[in-house]
Amino acid sequence: MQPPTATTAAHLLLLLLLLLLTAAAACPDRFHKRPSLSAHSRSRLPQQYIELTQPLPYSLLPPACTHRIVTHSFANTIDSPPFSAPYSPPSLCPTPPWSSVALELSVSSRGDQYDRIAAVWLGGVELLRTSTAEPNEDGVFWRVRKDVTRYSSLLSRSNVDVTMMLENIINDEFTGIYHVNVTLLFYSSEGGNGPRVSMNQLSDRGLSSKSGLGLEGFGGNSRAASEDSVNLAKLGAAPWSYNSPPADLIFPVSDCGDRGSWYRIESASDLPSKRIRIPANTVRAVLELCVSSHGNDEFWYSNPPDTYITENNLTTGRGNGAYREVLVMIDGHLVGSEVPFPVVFTGGINPLFWEPIVAIGAFILPSYDIELTPFLGMLLDRKAHEFTIGVASGISYWLVNANLHLWLDHRSRRVQAKSVAYTPPAHHVEHESRFHQLDGSFRVKAKRKAQFAGWVKSSAGNRTTVVSAKNKVKNLISFTWNGTHKLVSQRTKAKREVKILNEAGVPISRAAVKRRYPLRVITSTLPACKKGTYVLVTNVSHELSESYSDGDLWSSARNAQDSSGWMKVKDHNVLSGKAETQQSYTYRDEFFCYWRTAEAADGKLVGDHSTFGCASSS
């Protein structure tokens, strides 16, 4: 073989440089982990995946009955309609109202596959949005539980369809089929098995774990209990709680197409909507917003502006800047918005980070409550009104839909209502862009402030609801080292408050939620020895913290995750690498504390410790 000439070497160097620059600009990215990479595969046993979160308050208790609503294997389901089956409440179960209901999702897979997004709907109402782990040759499995008591009025109905969408591809390369079971667990206050166990009672049982998954004390079957991740998955102004009665009616704000009940938003100009007529005796309305970002907007918080991409002749489609906000409108009027928590799926940034501990919210994506009671004055005219969802500055693509929860006055066929305060929410966004060739920085500062008020006169009296909402976002993207080193730093803060006043204007209740979710991603792109390959060295820190107060009740939770490692990549395939992830979850309220930490290294769970109970304040 002839030695390469200087011209050939220069061409190869240029091609390598272009590869590194394109890879760096597109980071964070979505990758596919080769099944043979799993360190667990040498044991020839399936790998269990977990998501750290708060145990459900009734996890100690056996359900009165269970009802399997989905059993399906999702193989080559791309471009196919969702799985669908008729639903009716279980005949052998105690009649509603149930004190609590949980949805349990169990999934297994074996082979080679990307992560996939999925959702479960009942009558078009979303019960769960989830994503999958990337399987390996020996198999993976996981099981999660979500409280779905707030959907009790829907769960008590017959002759509705349960549907599940999980678009998957099966061919010679991608062989992983996802085998899914979805089961409802019903709890009844009859017969002494009522699940309203306070969290301090969990502490009184002396539950503590220093190994395993930290849930061994739940129920009679320690192995089954240890497979669970459980989640309330609820964020919002006045979140539904176990002390709140479920809504009397739930209307879906969702699609009726053959690609699932979610709307697919490709750009900021896409504004899917649905017309709904509200019953005349409605006294409260809450919209539950369900969102997830994909494609070129999966990592929207890391997207540089289009000018950076075009002036450097980059080929990535991930642009339009790094600010996104999901908007909700009624008849064209903005009534609420959310800057969503940046969920990282198991193929995101570095897939080696997320085995076997997945990223925050990956198995049970959060939804967001928007209080709409102040707008009943415009809704209770017995006419259909248009509910619209959009994504500000969004690009392809987002999956969105919503559930409209309504509470009725059962002593009246019609109530009176009036909106007394509506001003367009104040919105301010600042963009700062400084770059020379491939190095530079981009800053976004955004904030929105809104307040709405309205009264409802019902059989319970005249009540005025005042809703206050604030969002604040700071985002920084920095490129250095000729564009091969990228820093993404984002801090999001949100505050929601709902006050209820009596006819004399005296506050009778107040609920408030404060949330923050900082995110930091650092990626360095380095050349590798073989042609067409490169090395990504990455550090990720992200967190979801929330505090809630309602009168004398209060709670706080903090879920934080730190990951570091490297991987060798060709195209979007991970060839090798090493990774470590550490996570801590803490929850506290006026009665109870829960704490759990877990560590993973190179695909193995190397530490998991949890405890219930609060330290004495004396």
C-alpha positions as CSV (number, residue, x, y, z in Angstrom):
1,M,0.0,0.0,0.0
2,Q,1.3,3.4,-0.9
3,P,1.6,5.9,2.0
4,P,-1.0,8.7,1.9
5,T,0.0,11.9,0.2
6,A,-0.1,15.3,2.0
7,T,-3.2,16.2,0.0
8,T,-5.0,12.9,1.0
9,A,-4.0,13.4,4.6
10,A,-5.4,17.0,4.5
11,H,-8.7,15.7,3.0
12,L,-9.0,13.1,5.8
13,L,-8.3,15.7,8.4
14,L,-10.9,18.0,7.0
15,L,-13.5,15.2,6.9
16,L,-12.7,14.3,10.5
17,L,-13.0,18.0,11.6
18,L,-16.4,18.3,9.8
19,L,-17.5,15.1,11.6
20,L,-16.5,16.4,15.0
21,L,-18.0,19.8,14.4
22,T,-21.4,18.4,13.3
23,A,-21.4,16.0,16.2
24,A,-20.6,18.7,18.7
25,A,-23.2,21.1,17.4
26,A,-25.9,18.4,17.6
27,C,-25.0,17.4,21.2
28,P,-26.8,16.4,23.3
29,D,-28.1,13.8,20.9
30,R,-30.0,10.5,20.8
31,F,-27.9,7.3,20.6
32,H,-28.3,3.6,20.2
33,K,-26.5,1.4,22.6
34,R,-25.3,-1.9,21.1
35,P,-26.8,-4.8,23.1
36,S,-23.4,-6.5,23.6
37,L,-22.2,-3.4,25.6
38,S,-24.2,-4.2,28.7
39,A,-22.0,-5.4,31.6
40,H,-24.9,-7.3,32.9
41,S,-25.0,-9.5,29.7
42,R,-22.2,-11.6,31.0
43,S,-24.4,-12.9,33.8
44,R,-27.0,-14.1,31.1
45,L,-29.8,-12.8,33.3
46,P,-32.3,-10.1,32.4
47,Q,-31.5,-6.6,33.8
48,Q,-34.0,-4.8,35.9
49,Y,-34.3,-1.0,35.4
50,I,-35.6,1.4,38.0
51,E,-36.7,5.0,38.4
52,L,-36.2,6.6,41.8
53,T,-39.3,8.4,43.2
54,Q,-41.7,8.5,46.1
55,P,-43.6,5.4,47.2
56,L,-47.4,5.6,47.0
57,P,-49.0,6.0,50.4
58,Y,-51.0,2.8,50.1
59,S,-48.2,0.5,48.8
60,L,-48.2,-1.5,52.0
61,L,-51.8,-2.7,51.4
62,P,-53.2,-5.4,49.2
63,P,-55.7,-4.1,46.6
64,A,-59.3,-5.2,46.8
65,C,-59.0,-6.4,43.2
66,T,-56.9,-6.1,40.1
67,H,-58.0,-5.6,36.5
68,R,-55.6,-6.3,33.5
69,I,-56.5,-3.8,30.7
70,V,-53.6,-4.2,28.3
71,T,-51.6,-7.3,27.3
72,H,-49.8,-6.8,24.1
73,S,-46.4,-7.2,22.4
74,F,-45.4,-4.1,20.4
75,A,-43.3,-5.4,17.5
76,N,-43.3,-3.6,14.1
77,T,-46.0,-1.1,15.0
78,I,-44.6,1.9,13.1
79,D,-47.4,3.7,11.1
80,S,-49.9,1.3,12.7
81,P,-53.0,2.3,14.7
82,P,-52.6,2.0,18.5
83,F,-53.5,-1.1,20.4
84,S,-57.2,-0.9,21.4
85,A,-59.5,-3.0,23.6
86,P,-63.0,-2.4,25.2
87,Y,-62.9,-1.4,28.9
88,S,-65.4,-1.9,31.7
89,P,-64.9,-1.8,35.4
90,P,-64.0,-5.2,37.0
91,S,-67.2,-7.1,37.9
92,L,-65.7,-8.7,41.0
93,C,-64.5,-5.4,42.5
94,P,-66.2,-3.3,45.1
95,T,-68.4,-0.7,43.5
96,P,-67.1,2.8,43.3
97,P,-66.2,5.1,44.8
98,W,-62.8,3.5,45.4
99,S,-60.6,5.1,47.9
100,S,-57.5,4.8,45.6
101,V,-56.6,3.3,42.2
102,A,-53.1,2.6,40.9
103,L,-52.0,1.8,37.4
104,E,-49.2,-0.7,37.1
105,L,-47.1,-0.9,34.0
106,S,-44.7,-3.9,33.5
107,V,-42.5,-4.2,30.4
108,S,-39.9,-6.6,29.2
109,S,-37.8,-6.8,26.0
110,R,-34.8,-8.6,24.6
111,G,-32.6,-7.7,21.6
112,D,-31.5,-4.5,19.9
113,Q,-33.8,-1.4,20.0
114,Y,-33.9,2.3,20.4
115,D,-35.9,3.9,23.3
116,R,-39.5,4.5,22.4
117,I,-42.3,6.9,23.7
118,A,-45.6,5.4,24.7
119,A,-48.9,6.4,26.3
120,V,-52.1,4.8,27.7
121,W,-55.5,6.5,27.2
122,L,-59.0,5.6,28.4
123,G,-61.7,7.1,26.3
124,G,-59.1,9.5,24.9
125,V,-58.0,10.6,28.4
126,E,-54.3,10.1,29.0
127,L,-53.6,8.0,32.1
128,L,-49.9,7.5,31.6
129,R,-47.1,8.7,29.4
130,T,-43.9,6.7,29.5
131,S,-40.8,5.7,27.6
132,T,-38.8,2.5,27.3
133,A,-35.4,1.3,28.2
134,E,-33.0,0.2,25.5
135,P,-32.8,-3.6,25.7
136,N,-29.8,-5.9,25.5
137,E,-29.2,-9.5,24.4
138,D,-30.1,-11.0,27.8
139,G,-33.2,-8.9,28.2
140,V,-34.4,-6.0,30.4
141,F,-37.5,-5.5,32.5
142,W,-39.1,-2.9,34.7
143,R,-42.3,-2.2,36.5
144,V,-43.8,1.1,37.6
145,R,-46.9,2.3,39.4
146,K,-48.7,5.6,39.1
147,D,-51.6,6.8,41.2
148,V,-54.7,7.2,38.9
149,T,-57.3,7.9,41.6
150,R,-58.1,11.2,40.1
151,Y,-59.6,9.4,37.0
152,S,-62.1,7.4,39.1
153,S,-65.2,8.9,37.4
154,L,-63.8,7.6,34.1
155,L,-62.6,4.3,35.5
156,S,-66.2,3.6,36.7
157,R,-67.6,3.9,33.1
158,S,-68.3,1.0,30.8
159,N,-68.2,0.7,27.0
160,V,-65.1,2.9,26.5
161,D,-61.9,1.9,24.8
162,V,-58.5,1.6,26.3
163,T,-55.7,2.4,23.8
164,M,-51.9,2.3,24.0
165,M,-49.5,3.7,21.5
166,L,-45.9,2.5,21.2
167,E,-44.4,2.9,17.8
168,N,-41.6,0.3,17.3
169,I,-39.6,-1.0,14.4
170,I,-38.6,-4.6,13.9
171,N,-36.2,-5.6,11.1
172,D,-32.9,-7.4,10.7
173,E,-31.1,-4.8,12.8
174,F,-33.7,-3.8,15.4
175,T,-35.0,-6.9,17.0
176,G,-36.3,-5.8,20.4
177,I,-40.1,-6.4,20.9
178,Y,-41.7,-4.7,23.9
179,H,-44.0,-7.0,25.9
180,V,-46.4,-4.9,27.9
181,N,-48.9,-5.5,30.6
182,V,-51.1,-2.7,32.1
183,T,-53.1,-3.5,35.3
184,L,-55.3,-1.4,37.4
185,L,-55.2,-2.0,41.2
186,F,-58.4,-0.9,43.0
187,Y,-58.5,-0.2,46.7
188,S,-61.6,0.0,48.8
189,S,-62.3,1.4,52.2
190,E,-64.6,-1.5,52.8
191,G,-63.3,-4.6,54.5
192,G,-60.5,-2.8,56.4
193,N,-58.2,-2.5,53.5
194,G,-58.6,1.2,52.9
195,P,-55.4,2.7,51.5
196,R,-55.5,6.0,53.3
197,V,-52.3,5.2,55.2
198,S,-50.5,8.3,56.3
199,M,-46.8,8.4,55.6
200,N,-45.9,8.5,59.3
201,Q,-47.6,5.1,59.6
202,L,-45.0,3.8,57.1
203,S,-42.4,5.2,59.4
204,D,-44.1,3.5,62.4
205,R,-43.7,0.2,60.7
206,G,-39.9,0.7,60.9
207,L,-39.3,0.2,57.2
208,S,-35.7,0.6,56.2
209,S,-33.5,-0.9,53.6
210,K,-29.7,-0.8,53.1
211,S,-29.6,-3.0,50.0
212,G,-31.7,-4.0,47.1
213,L,-34.2,-1.5,45.7
214,G,-35.3,0.0,49.0
215,L,-38.9,-1.2,48.7
216,E,-38.5,-4.7,50.2
217,G,-40.9,-4.0,53.0
218,F,-43.9,-3.2,50.8
219,G,-46.5,-5.9,50.8
220,G,-46.1,-9.6,51.3
221,N,-44.0,-10.3,48.2
222,S,-40.7,-8.7,48.7
223,R,-39.5,-9.6,45.2
224,A,-42.5,-8.2,43.5
225,A,-42.4,-5.1,45.6
226,S,-38.7,-4.5,44.8
227,E,-39.5,-4.3,41.1
228,D,-41.7,-1.3,41.5
229,S,-41.0,2.3,40.9
230,V,-44.0,4.4,42.0
231,N,-44.9,7.9,41.2
232,L,-47.5,10.6,41.7
233,A,-46.2,12.4,38.5
234,K,-48.2,15.5,39.2
235,L,-47.1,19.1,38.9
236,G,-49.3,22.1,39.0
237,A,-50.9,25.1,40.8
238,A,-53.1,23.1,43.1
239,P,-52.3,19.5,42.5
240,W,-54.9,16.8,43.0
241,S,-54.1,15.1,46.3
242,Y,-55.5,12.1,48.2
243,N,-57.7,14.4,50.3
244,S,-59.3,15.9,47.2
245,P,-62.4,14.3,45.6
246,P,-61.8,13.2,42.0
247,A,-63.5,15.2,39.3
248,D,-67.1,14.3,38.3
249,L,-66.3,14.5,34.5
250,I,-63.1,14.3,32.5
251,F,-63.1,15.4,28.8
252,P,-60.2,14.6,26.6
253,V,-58.5,17.4,24.6
254,S,-56.9,15.0,22.3
255,D,-56.7,13.7,18.7
256,C,-59.0,11.0,17.3
257,G,-56.5,9.9,14.6
258,D,-54.8,6.5,14.0
259,R,-51.4,7.6,15.5
260,G,-52.5,7.8,19.1
261,S,-54.6,10.3,20.9
262,W,-51.8,12.9,21.2
263,Y,-51.5,15.8,18.8
264,R,-48.2,16.1,16.9
265,I,-46.8,19.6,16.7
266,E,-44.3,20.2,14.0
267,S,-43.8,24.0,14.4
268,A,-44.9,27.0,16.4
269,S,-47.7,27.6,13.9
270,D,-49.3,24.2,14.7
271,L,-52.2,24.9,17.1
272,P,-54.3,21.8,17.5
273,S,-57.7,22.3,19.2
274,K,-60.9,20.7,20.3
275,R,-64.3,22.2,21.0
276,I,-65.9,21.2,24.3
277,R,-69.3,22.3,25.8
278,I,-69.0,22.6,29.6
279,P,-72.0,21.5,31.8
280,A,-73.9,24.5,33.2
281,N,-73.4,23.3,36.8
282,T,-69.6,23.2,36.8
283,V,-68.0,24.7,39.8
284,R,-64.3,23.9,39.2
285,A,-62.2,23.2,36.1
286,V,-58.6,22.0,35.9
287,L,-56.7,21.2,32.7
288,E,-54.1,18.5,33.0
289,L,-51.4,19.1,30.3
290,C,-49.4,16.2,29.0
291,V,-46.3,16.9,26.8
292,S,-43.1,15.4,25.5
293,S,-40.5,16.6,23.1
294,H,-38.9,14.6,20.3
295,G,-37.0,14.7,17.0
296,N,-35.1,18.0,16.5
297,D,-36.7,19.4,19.7
298,E,-35.9,16.5,22.0
299,F,-33.1,18.5,23.5
300,W,-34.6,21.9,22.9
301,Y,-32.8,23.4,25.9
302,S,-29.5,22.9,24.0
303,N,-30.5,24.2,20.5
304,P,-28.4,27.1,19.2
305,P,-30.0,29.9,17.1
306,D,-30.3,29.3,13.4
307,T,-27.7,32.0,12.6
308,Y,-25.0,29.9,14.3
309,I,-26.0,26.8,12.2
310,T,-26.2,28.6,8.8
311,E,-23.1,30.8,9.2
312,N,-21.0,27.7,10.1
313,N,-22.6,25.6,7.3
314,L,-23.7,22.9,9.8
315,T,-26.1,20.2,8.8
316,T,-28.0,19.7,12.1
317,G,-31.7,20.5,12.2
318,R,-31.6,21.3,15.9
319,G,-32.0,25.0,16.0
320,N,-34.4,27.9,16.6
321,G,-32.8,28.7,19.9
322,A,-33.2,27.2,23.4
323,Y,-36.5,28.6,24.7
324,R,-39.8,26.6,24.6
325,E,-43.1,27.2,26.4
326,V,-46.2,25.1,26.0
327,L,-49.3,27.4,25.7
328,V,-53.0,26.7,26.5
329,M,-55.7,28.9,25.0
330,I,-59.5,29.1,25.2
331,D,-61.2,30.8,22.3
332,G,-57.9,32.4,21.4
333,H,-57.2,33.8,24.9
334,L,-54.0,32.6,26.7
335,V,-55.1,31.0,30.0
336,G,-52.0,29.1,31.0
337,S,-48.5,28.0,30.1
338,E,-45.7,25.7,31.2
339,V,-42.0,25.4,30.6
340,P,-41.8,21.6,30.8
341,F,-39.3,19.6,32.8
342,P,-36.6,18.4,30.4
343,V,-37.0,14.6,30.6
344,V,-34.0,12.7,29.2
345,F,-35.0,9.4,27.6
346,T,-32.8,6.3,27.9
347,G,-31.1,6.8,24.5
348,G,-30.4,10.5,25.3
349,I,-27.0,12.2,25.8
350,N,-25.2,9.0,26.8
351,P,-27.3,5.8,27.0
352,L,-24.7,4.3,29.3
353,F,-25.8,6.8,32.0
354,W,-29.3,5.3,32.2
355,E,-28.7,1.7,32.9
356,P,-30.1,0.5,35.2
357,I,-31.2,3.8,36.8
358,V,-33.2,5.8,34.3
359,A,-33.3,9.6,34.2
360,I,-35.8,11.5,36.3
361,G,-39.3,11.1,34.8
362,A,-38.3,8.7,32.0
363,F,-40.7,6.0,33.0
364,I,-43.5,8.2,34.3
365,L,-43.4,11.6,32.6
366,P,-44.9,14.4,34.7
367,S,-48.1,16.2,33.7
368,Y,-49.0,19.8,34.6
369,D,-52.2,21.2,36.2
370,I,-53.6,24.5,35.1
371,E,-56.5,25.9,37.1
372,L,-59.2,27.2,34.8
373,T,-62.0,27.9,37.4
374,P,-61.6,31.7,36.9
375,F,-62.7,31.3,33.3
376,L,-66.0,29.5,34.1
377,G,-67.8,32.8,33.5
378,M,-67.0,32.6,29.8
379,L,-67.5,28.8,29.6
380,L,-70.9,28.3,31.2
381,D,-73.0,29.7,28.3
382,R,-74.0,26.2,27.1
383,K,-71.9,26.8,23.9
384,A,-68.9,24.8,22.7
385,H,-65.6,26.5,23.3
386,E,-62.2,25.9,21.6
387,F,-59.3,24.5,23.7
388,T,-56.0,25.0,22.0
389,I,-52.4,23.8,22.7
390,G,-49.3,25.2,21.1
391,V,-45.5,25.3,21.7
392,A,-43.9,28.7,21.5
393,S,-40.8,28.5,19.2
394,G,-41.3,24.8,18.8
395,I,-39.9,22.8,15.9
396,S,-40.5,19.2,14.9
397,Y,-41.8,17.6,17.0
398,W,-43.9,17.6,20.2
399,L,-46.6,15.2,21.4
400,V,-49.2,17.0,23.4
401,N,-52.8,16.5,24.7
402,A,-54.7,17.4,27.8
403,N,-57.4,16.1,30.2
404,L,-60.1,18.6,31.3
405,H,-61.2,17.7,34.9
406,L,-64.6,19.2,35.9
407,W,-66.3,19.2,39.3
408,L,-70.2,19.7,39.3
409,D,-72.7,21.1,41.8
410,H,-75.0,18.1,42.3
411,R,-77.6,20.2,44.0
412,S,-78.1,22.6,41.1
413,R,-78.7,22.2,37.4
414,R,-77.0,25.6,36.7
415,V,-74.6,27.9,38.6
416,Q,-73.7,31.5,38.0
417,A,-70.2,32.5,37.2
418,K,-68.2,35.5,36.1
419,S,-64.6,36.2,35.2
420,V,-63.6,39.4,37.0
421,A,-59.9,39.8,36.2
422,Y,-58.2,38.9,33.0
423,T,-55.2,40.7,31.5
424,P,-53.0,39.1,28.8
425,P,-50.1,37.4,30.7
426,A,-47.0,39.6,30.8
427,H,-44.2,38.0,28.8
428,H,-40.6,39.1,28.4
429,V,-37.9,37.2,26.5
430,E,-34.3,38.4,26.0
431,H,-31.9,36.8,23.5
432,E,-28.1,37.5,23.5
433,S,-25.9,35.9,20.8
434,R,-22.2,36.3,20.5
435,F,-20.1,34.0,18.4
436,H,-17.2,34.0,15.9
437,Q,-17.1,31.0,13.6
438,L,-17.6,27.9,15.9
439,D,-16.9,29.5,19.3
440,G,-19.4,31.7,21.1
441,S,-22.2,31.9,23.7
442,F,-26.0,32.3,23.6
443,R,-28.2,33.4,26.4
444,V,-31.9,33.4,26.9
445,K,-33.8,35.0,29.7
446,A,-37.5,34.7,29.8
447,K,-40.3,35.3,32.3
448,R,-44.0,35.3,32.3
449,K,-46.4,36.5,35.0
450,A,-50.2,36.1,35.0
451,Q,-53.1,36.5,37.4
452,F,-56.7,35.6,36.8
453,A,-59.8,35.8,39.0
454,G,-63.4,34.7,38.7
455,W,-66.4,33.9,41.0
456,V,-68.8,31.0,41.0
457,K,-72.1,31.1,42.8
458,S,-73.4,27.6,43.6
459,S,-75.3,25.8,46.4
460,A,-72.1,26.0,48.5
461,G,-72.2,29.9,48.3
462,N,-70.3,32.5,46.3
463,R,-66.6,31.6,45.9
464,T,-63.9,33.7,44.1
465,T,-60.9,31.8,42.8
466,V,-57.7,33.8,42.2
467,V,-54.9,32.2,40.3
468,S,-51.3,33.6,40.1
469,A,-48.6,32.1,38.0
470,K,-44.9,32.9,37.4
471,N,-42.3,31.3,35.1
472,K,-38.7,32.3,35.0
473,V,-36.0,30.7,32.8
474,K,-32.3,31.4,32.3
475,N,-30.4,29.4,29.6
476,L,-26.8,29.5,28.5
477,I,-25.2,27.6,25.6
478,S,-21.4,28.0,25.2
479,F,-19.1,26.6,22.5
480,T,-15.3,26.6,23.0
481,W,-12.3,24.8,21.6
482,N,-13.3,25.4,18.0
483,G,-16.8,24.3,18.8
484,T,-15.9,20.8,20.2
485,H,-16.6,21.7,23.8
486,K,-20.2,22.5,24.6
487,L,-21.8,23.7,27.9
488,V,-25.6,23.9,28.4
489,S,-26.8,25.4,31.6
490,Q,-30.5,26.1,32.3
491,R,-32.4,27.1,35.4
492,T,-36.2,27.1,35.5
493,K,-38.4,28.3,38.3
494,A,-42.1,28.3,38.5
495,K,-44.6,29.3,41.1
496,R,-48.4,28.6,41.1
497,E,-50.9,29.9,43.7
498,V,-54.6,29.3,44.0
499,K,-56.6,31.3,46.5
500,I,-60.3,30.9,47.3
501,L,-62.2,33.8,48.8
502,N,-65.7,33.8,50.4
503,E,-68.4,36.3,49.5
504,A,-66.9,38.8,51.9
505,G,-63.5,38.6,50.2
506,V,-62.0,36.7,53.1
507,P,-59.5,33.9,52.1
508,I,-60.8,30.4,53.0
509,S,-58.1,28.4,51.3
510,R,-54.7,28.8,49.7
511,A,-52.6,26.3,47.8
512,A,-49.2,27.0,46.4
513,V,-46.5,25.1,44.5
514,K,-42.9,26.2,43.9
515,R,-40.8,24.2,41.4
516,R,-37.3,24.5,40.1
517,Y,-35.4,22.3,37.8
518,P,-31.7,23.2,37.1
519,L,-29.9,21.3,34.3
520,R,-26.3,21.3,33.3
521,V,-24.8,19.3,30.4
522,I,-21.1,19.5,29.4
523,T,-19.9,17.6,26.4
524,S,-16.4,17.4,24.8
525,T,-16.1,15.8,21.3
526,L,-12.7,14.2,20.7
527,P,-11.3,12.3,17.6
528,A,-11.0,8.5,17.8
529,C,-8.5,6.2,16.1
530,K,-10.8,4.6,13.5
531,K,-12.3,6.5,10.6
532,G,-15.8,7.8,11.2
533,T,-15.7,7.4,15.0
534,Y,-15.3,10.0,17.7
535,V,-15.4,10.1,21.5
536,L,-17.9,12.0,23.6
537,V,-16.9,12.9,27.2
538,T,-20.1,14.1,29.0
539,N,-21.2,15.3,32.5
540,V,-24.9,15.7,33.3
541,S,-26.5,17.2,36.4
542,H,-30.2,17.7,36.6
543,E,-32.8,18.1,39.4
544,L,-36.5,18.4,40.0
545,S,-37.5,20.1,43.3
546,E,-41.0,20.9,44.4
547,S,-42.6,22.4,47.5
548,Y,-46.3,22.4,48.2
549,S,-48.4,24.1,50.8
550,D,-52.2,24.0,51.4
551,G,-53.2,25.5,54.7
552,D,-51.5,23.6,57.5
553,L,-50.4,20.9,55.1
554,W,-47.0,21.1,53.4
555,S,-44.6,18.9,51.6
556,S,-41.3,19.1,49.7
557,A,-39.4,16.8,47.4
558,R,-36.0,16.9,45.8
559,N,-34.9,14.5,43.1
560,A,-31.3,15.0,41.9
561,Q,-29.1,13.0,39.5
562,D,-25.4,13.4,38.5
563,S,-23.8,11.4,35.7
564,S,-20.4,11.3,34.1
565,G,-18.6,9.2,31.6
566,W,-17.4,8.7,28.0
567,M,-18.4,6.8,24.9
568,K,-17.0,6.0,21.5
569,V,-19.5,6.6,18.8
570,K,-20.0,5.8,15.1
571,D,-23.0,7.4,13.5
572,H,-25.5,7.1,16.4
573,N,-24.2,3.8,17.6
574,V,-22.3,3.5,20.9
575,L,-19.3,1.2,20.4
576,S,-17.8,1.3,23.9
577,G,-17.6,3.5,27.0
578,K,-17.8,3.9,30.7
579,A,-20.4,5.7,32.9
580,E,-21.4,6.4,36.5
581,T,-24.7,7.8,37.8
582,Q,-25.6,8.9,41.3
583,Q,-29.1,9.8,42.4
584,S,-30.7,11.0,45.6
585,Y,-34.4,11.4,46.3
586,T,-35.8,13.1,49.5
587,Y,-39.4,13.7,50.5
588,R,-40.7,15.4,53.7
589,D,-44.0,16.6,55.0
590,E,-45.4,17.5,58.4
591,F,-45.5,13.8,59.4
592,F,-43.1,11.8,57.3
593,C,-39.7,11.7,55.7
594,Y,-38.4,9.4,53.0
595,W,-34.9,9.2,51.7
596,R,-33.3,7.1,49.0
597,T,-29.9,7.1,47.2
598,A,-28.7,4.8,44.4
599,E,-25.5,4.5,42.4
600,A,-24.8,2.7,39.1
601,A,-21.5,2.1,37.3
602,D,-21.1,0.6,33.9
603,G,-24.6,-0.9,33.7
604,K,-24.7,-2.3,37.2
605,L,-26.5,-1.2,40.4
606,V,-23.7,-0.8,42.9
607,G,-25.5,0.9,45.7
608,D,-29.1,1.4,46.9
609,H,-30.1,2.7,50.3
610,S,-33.4,4.0,51.6
611,T,-35.1,4.8,54.9
612,F,-38.5,6.0,56.2
613,G,-38.9,8.3,59.2
614,C,-37.8,11.7,60.3
615,A,-35.0,12.5,62.7
616,S,-36.2,13.8,66.0
617,S,-36.3,17.6,66.2
618,S,-35.6,17.7,69.9
